[in-house]
Amino acid sequence: MAKEKLPKAFERLPSGSLRVRIRVRGHLPATKVFPLFADNPHERQRQRHAAEAWATETRVRLLAGTHVSTREAEKLTLGQALQRYADRGLTGRESNARKDRNRIKRIQADPIAQRGVASLRARDLADYRDELLSRGKEEHGRPLARTTISNTVQLISRALKFVGEKIDGVPEIGGVSMPKASPGRVRRLSPDEERAILGEAKQADPLLPLIIRFAILTALRRERILSFRLSHIVEIGKGRKAIRFPPSDHRAKKAGIVPITAELQQVIDAALALRPATTDNDSAVFAINGVTMDHKWRAAVKAVKIADLHFHDLRHEATSRYFEAGLSTAEVMSITGHSTKEMVDRYSHYSAAIVLDKLENPNSVEVIEGHIRRLVADYVRAGGDAQKLHNLINRGFERR
């Protein structure tokens, strides 16, 4: 194979990239590396044309004294850029900044962190995206979630934009497409699973079953549950109450207004009874920190051998039960805080299934049981007494 003839100041690197160094007396040299994305004649020609165009323009700028040096950007690695962003660029809620710092550590452990930022292109981030997808399948048996990959790639783009504000030659990279979003979890909690997990949770910590029941009754997210205080309870007329969280100064996921049923009030009262006597009256109702709760939750799930159950699935379960109780989509959204109808559409098929059962089997045991569950839910929401209802049901059996 004939030796490649390159213009003066051009150098072919072992990787296939072209390094061009332009020197003009009285000025610092300007250097730029042009990567070779595919080793074929067309790509080599494209690379050569891009390098020659840059060399010509740079030589003119150097002679005119208008050239801007990109030397610092060429020496700066992606890992170093990410560290600068972690040290001085992260803003917003501390919990979000902490997550970004953890993502940065994971990226810094990857070979892409050794790349110079000046040579990065959208294709490099697309390759990294594909690598993350492949790695997820190998390590977990399934691709990483779209949100996980998107957060990682967007973090790199934000870091490049941050360092590019003070360093010339740092590319702004955007427009990298993301994989399709997963359909979303709709894991239901069976009655047997609920009994088992509540029983095991009580053995682990008397507060844990109350947190689980609270989650199923309110559809609140874990962080909202653990931050719930008595000051979040508001009057909604005629002696009735609801839970409403105050607006947050930082970006936070929206929470709806949760009506306090008699059953929910019992859970709150039981949790308050477990708080230390010295606790401030408006401290968290559930006196447990997130790390401890997560540990005890996972231990309880493992002890009863329930597969593939996350704490967030309790929010899904609660949302599904709202539909099963006959609430409309708008009513469910007002409680759960979902911002769009599409976000709750995956739960609404439960109410459609109920309608189908009514049409096909109007007098079946399952349909009648559904009627009873909804009536009981209405009774409880109206403030009915559980013991009185229990006695009423027993009298019904005695008449048989």
N, C-alpha and C positions, 0 to 999 in steps of 0.2 A: 504494500500500500504506500503510495507516494506521500512524502511528508507534506503536511498542510502548510501552505504559504499564508502567513498572516501579516498585516501591516505592522509597521514599527510601533512599539508600545503596546501591542496586543500579545497576550500570553494564554495558551490553552492549559487549563488546570486539569489534574487527574480526574476530577468529577465530570469533566466535559464543559464546565463553565468557562467563559472568556473573561479574563481580567484585563482591563484597559487602564493604563496609567499615563496621564497627559502631563508633560512638564513644560513650563514656560519660564524663562529666566526672570527672576525677581518675584516669583509667586510660589506658594506651596504647591506640590503636585496634587492633581485630582485623580482619584482612583474609583473605579466602579466595576462590579462583577456582574456579568450577565449569565444567568443559569441556563442550562440546556435541559428543556423539559422532556424531550424525546430524541434519541439518537437516530435521526433520519435526515436525508438531504434537505427536505423542506424546513424542518425545525432549525437545522444548522444555518440555513440561509436567513431565516427570520432573525436568529440570534446575531448573526454577522451584521445584518442591516441595522439592527437596533444599536449595536455597539459602535458602528461607524458613525451613525447619526449623532450619538451622544458625544463621541470624540470630537467631531467637527464643531458642534455647538459649544462644547466646553472650552475648546481651544480659542474660539472667538470671544467667549466670555472672559477668559483669563487675560487675553490681550487687551480687552476693553476695561478690565478691572471690575467687572460686575459678577464674577463667578462667586457662588456661595459654596463654601466647603462642606462636604458631607462626611468628612473623615471621622467625626465622633460617632455618627450614626453607623458607619461601617465597622467600627470597633465594638459598638454596644451589642451585646447578645440579647436575645429575647428574654432569657432568664433574668438578666440584669434590669431590663426594662420593666419586667413584672415586679421585681423587688422595689424599684423606685415607686411604682404605682401603689404597692402595698404599704410602703412607708409614708408616702405623702399625698396620695391621690384618692384613697378610699373615703367616701363620705356616706352620710345616711345613718341608718340604724346600726348599732354596734353588732347586733346579731347577724345582719347581712354582711357587714365588713368581715366578721369572723369567718363566715362561709366562703367569702372571696379569698381570704388569706389561705384557707385550707385548699381551695382550688389551685391557687398559685403554687403552693408547695408541690401539688401533684404534677402540674405542668413542668415545674423546674426539674423534676426527676425524670422527665422525658427527653429523648435526644433533640426534639425540636427546640428546647430551651438553649441549645448551644449555637443555634443559627444566628447570624448577624441580622439585626432588624432591617438594615438597608436592603438586604437581598430578599426579604419576605414578600410574597405575592399571594393573591387570593387562592391560587392553586395550592400553595403550601398549606393553608388552613383547610382547604377542602381535603387534601391528603390526610391531614391530622384528624379531621372529622371521620373519615373512613377508617382510619386506624383505631379510633375510639370505638366505633361500631364493631369492628372485628374483635377487638380486645374484650368488649363486653360479652360477646357470644362465647369466647373461649373461657372466660373466668366465671360467668354467671349462667351460661347456657341460653342466654337471650340478649338481644341488643340493648345497649344503654337507652334510657328514656330520652325522648327528643329534648325535654327540658334540660337534662343533665348536659347533653352535648351543646345545646344552644348557649347555656350559661357559660360553658368553658370557652367556646369560640368567641362569644361576645366580650368576655373578660379580656382576651388577648387584644381584640380590636380597641377596647377602651384604654388599655395600657399603652398601646402604640400611639393613640391620639394624645394621651397625657404627656408622654415624653416628647412627642413631635411638636408640642407647643414651645419647647426650648431648644430643640435640636433639629437642624436642617437635615433633610434626606431620609426622614422616617416616613414610610408609606402609611397612608390611611387605608385600611382594608375593610371592605364591607361587601355585602351582597352574596356571602357564602350561603348557599341553600342548606336547609336542615332536613333531616329525614322526616317522614310523615309522623304525625303525633299518634301515640298509642290510643286505642279506643277508650281508655280509662277504666279503672277498676269499679266493679259493681258487686264486690264480695258481700254476700248476705251472711248473717249470723243465725244459725239454726237455733230453735229452742233448746235442744240438748247442749249445744255449744255454749249458749248463754248461761244455762244453769251451771255447767261445769266450770266455766271461767269465773263466774261470780263466787262459786264455792271455794275455788282455789285462791282467788284474790283475797277473800276474807281471812284465810289462813296466813297469807303473806303480810297483809296490813289491813286493818279494818277500814282505812280510808280508801283503799283501792277499789273495792266494789262500788262505793259511792261515786267515785270518779267515773267508773264505767257506766253506771246507770245514768249519771248526769250527762255523759256524752251521747248516749242513746236517746235520751229525752230531749236534748237541745240541738243536736247536730253541730255543736260548737267545735272548733278546732282545738287541738291540744294546748297551744299557747294561750288561747282565750280562756280555756277552762282553768288553767293554773293561775291566771291573772285575775280571775273573777273575785270581786269584792262586793260587800253589801251596798256600797254607794252606787253600784251599777244597777240596783233594783229601783224601778220607777213606778209610780202610780199610773194606771191607765183608765181609771174611772170605776165608780161603784165598788171600791175596796179591792179591786183586782190589780195585779202587779205583773210586771214584765222585766226582763233583763235587757238593758240597752247599754252598750259600751260607749264611752265618750270618744269623740273624734281623736285620731292620733296625729301628733306633729310630724311623724315620719310616715313613709309609705307603708301601709299595712293592709292585709286582706280584710275586706269588708265583713262585718258581722251584722246579722239582722237583729230584729227585736223579737225576743223569745218570750212568749206568754208563760207565766209560772202557774202550772197546774197544781192540783193538790199533791200529786205524787212527786212532782219536782220540788215542791216546798218541803216535803218530808225528807228528801235527799239533802237539801240545803241545811235543814235543821239538824240532821244527823251529823253532817260534816262540821257544823259549828260546835256541836257538843264534844267533838274530838280535838278541838283546838286547845292548846295550852291556856291555862287561866290567865296568864300574864300577857296574852296576845292582844295587840292593839285591835280595837273593835272594827276598824276598817282595813285590816290586813287581809291577805288572801284567804278565801273561805276554805280552800283545800291546802292545809298546812304541809306541803311536801314540795321538794324541788324537782325540776324536770328530769335530771339525771337519775335520781332515786326512783321516780315513778316509772321511767322507761325501763330501768333494770328489773323492777318488780313485775311490770307488765309482761316483759319478754319471758321471765322465769315462770310466771303463771301459765302463759300460753304453752310453753314447752312442757310444763309438768302435766297438763291435761292432754298433750299430744294433739293440739289443734293445728292443722297445716295451713300455711299461707294466710295468716290473719294479722293485719297491721292495726295499730290503734286508730289510724285515720279511717279504717273501714267502718268504725262505729259511726262516723259522720255519714257515710254512705247508707248504713243501716237505718239511721234516724230519718234521713231524707226519704228513703223508700217507705218507711212506716207512715210518714206524713201523707204520702200519696194513698197508701192503703187505708188511711183513716178518712179519705174522701176529700182532702184539701185540694184546691186548684193549684195550678202551676204558680200563679201570682202569689197565692197565700203561702206556698212553700218557700218561694224566693224571699218573701218578706221576713221569714224566720231564719233561713239558712244563710242569707246574704249573698247568694249567687248573683253575679252581675248581669248575666244574660240568660234568656230562656233556653238557649242551646246547651248551657252547662248543666241544666237539670233534666233535659229531654231523655237522657239515658235511664233515669229513674221512673219516668212516667209510664213505661210499659207495664209497670205493676198495676196501675189503675186500669189500663186497657185490658189486662188479663182478668181483672175483677169483673169488668163489664161483660167480657166474653163469657165468663162462667155464669153470669146472671142470665144471659140470653140463651145459652145452651142447656143449662141445668138449674132452672130457677128454684127448685126445691131440694137441691142436693145438700148433703151435710156440710160440704166445704163452703158453699155459698152462705148457708145459714150461720156457720161459724164466723164468716167474714162480717155478716150483719152484726153479730153479737160483739165482735171486737170493736167495730166502729161505734156501736152504741155505748159500750163501756168507755171508749176513749172520749166520746162526747160527754158522758156522765162525769168522768173525772175532770175534764176541762171546765165543766160547769160548777165544780166545787163539791161534787157528790162525795158522800162518806163511804170509804172502802168497806168498812165493817157492815154498814147497813146494806150495801149491795151484796155482800157475801151472804148475809142472813136472808135476803130476798131470793137469791138463787137457791139456797138450801130449802126454803119453803116450797119453791117450785118443784124440787125433787120429791119432797114429802107428799105432795098432792098426787104424784104418780102412784 
